[in-house]
Amino acid sequence: MVFVSNEAVIQVTEAYAVCVFGGGLYGYFSAGSKISAIASGICANVALLLAAYDSEITPWPAAVWCFVLMGMFGKKAFSKKKEESMCPVHSDAPEMTDDKRSDPMAKYTRMEEGGDKKSSDSLSKPIMIVLTLFSLAEIILFVQLGL
């Protein structure tokens, strides 16, 4: 018993693929991560191909693929990032002075605290939550096609 037609599922999957690729582009533009754009393009194309050929190979591989993507997006959305370094040398380190900044070895032992990383992280969590929920919707659509 099919509640949603195959054509409608393919259209929703096309929107899903655009969103997945958009998430990768956000990673590229906000953090300069080329691998985010490449991996998101591959993930989006795999979802599209599995949806396009679901009548030949059944919709179950597409449902499993969306389940894997939901796990990946969910892990990124709901994981807590560590604010401090786990290294004992960095945990209670004194503030960087001008002398230490000019030392060529200081860049390997201490990281400058930048404020721009927080601004890029402000949108990544909501994007991952939306992609997780969209993946869940895709799983439901593919499972109902398979039943």
C-alpha positions in Angstrom: 0.0 0.0 0.0 1.6 3.2 -1.2 0.6 6.5 0.4 2.9 8.7 -1.6 3.6 8.1 -5.3 7.0 7.3 -6.6 7.2 10.6 -8.5 6.5 12.6 -5.4 9.2 10.7 -3.5 11.7 11.5 -6.3 10.7 15.2 -6.2 11.2 15.3 -2.4 14.5 13.5 -2.8 15.7 16.1 -5.3 14.9 18.8 -2.7 16.8 16.7 -0.1 19.8 16.3 -2.4 19.9 20.1 -2.9 19.8 20.6 0.9 22.5 18.0 1.5 24.7 19.7 -1.1 23.8 23.1 0.3 25.1 22.0 3.7 28.4 21.0 2.1 28.6 24.3 0.4 28.0 26.0 3.7 30.9 24.1 5.1 33.1 25.1 2.2 32.2 28.8 2.5 32.3 29.1 6.2 35.3 26.9 7.0 37.1 26.6 3.6 36.5 22.8 3.7 36.7 21.5 0.1 36.0 18.0 1.4 32.6 19.1 2.7 31.5 20.2 -0.7 32.9 17.1 -2.4 31.4 14.7 0.1 28.0 16.4 0.1 27.9 16.3 -3.6 28.6 12.5 -3.6 26.1 11.9 -0.9 23.4 13.9 -2.7 24.1 12.1 -6.0 23.9 8.7 -4.3 20.6 9.5 -2.8 19.3 10.8 -6.2 20.5 7.7 -8.0 19.0 5.3 -5.5 15.7 7.2 -5.7 15.7 7.2 -9.5 16.3 3.5 -9.7 14.1 2.4 -6.8 11.6 0.6 -9.1 14.4 -1.6 -10.4 16.4 -2.2 -7.2 13.6 -1.6 -4.5 13.5 1.4 -2.3 15.3 -0.3 0.6 18.9 0.7 -0.4 17.7 4.3 -0.5 16.1 4.0 2.9 19.3 2.5 4.3 21.4 5.3 2.7 19.2 8.0 4.2 19.5 6.2 7.5 23.3 6.4 7.3 23.1 10.0 6.4 20.6 10.6 9.3 23.2 9.1 11.7 26.0 11.2 10.3 24.0 14.4 10.4 22.5 13.6 13.8 26.0 12.9 15.3 27.1 16.3 14.1 23.9 18.1 15.2 23.7 16.7 18.7 27.4 16.1 19.7 28.9 18.4 22.3 32.1 20.0 21.2 34.9 20.3 23.7 35.7 23.9 24.4 39.1 23.3 25.9 42.1 21.4 24.8 42.7 18.0 26.4 46.4 18.6 26.4 47.7 19.4 29.9 50.1 22.0 28.5 47.2 24.0 27.0 44.7 23.7 29.8 46.0 26.4 32.1 48.5 28.2 29.8 49.3 31.8 30.5 48.1 34.4 28.0 50.2 34.9 24.8 52.5 37.9 25.1 54.0 39.8 22.2 57.3 38.1 22.8 55.7 34.7 22.5 53.7 35.7 19.4 57.0 36.5 17.6 58.5 33.2 18.6 58.3 30.9 15.6 57.8 27.8 17.8 54.8 29.3 19.6 52.5 28.6 16.7 53.1 24.9 17.2 52.6 24.9 20.9 49.8 27.5 21.4 46.8 28.4 19.4 45.5 31.9 19.2 42.0 32.3 20.4 39.9 33.5 17.5 36.3 34.8 17.7 35.4 33.9 14.1 35.0 30.2 14.7 31.9 30.7 17.0 30.1 32.6 14.2 30.5 29.8 11.7 29.3 27.3 14.3 26.2 29.2 15.0 24.5 28.0 11.8 26.1 24.6 11.4 24.1 23.0 14.3 20.6 24.1 12.9 21.6 23.0 9.4 22.6 19.6 10.7 19.3 19.3 12.7 17.3 20.2 9.6 19.2 17.6 7.5 18.7 15.0 10.2 14.9 15.6 10.2 14.8 15.7 6.4 16.7 12.3 6.4 14.1 10.9 8.7 11.4 12.0 6.3 13.2 10.4 3.4 13.5 7.1 5.3 9.7 7.2 6.0 9.0 7.9 2.3 11.2 5.1 1.1 9.9 2.6 3.6 6.3 3.3 2.6 7.3 2.7 -1.0 8.9 -0.6 0.0 5.8 -1.9 1.8 
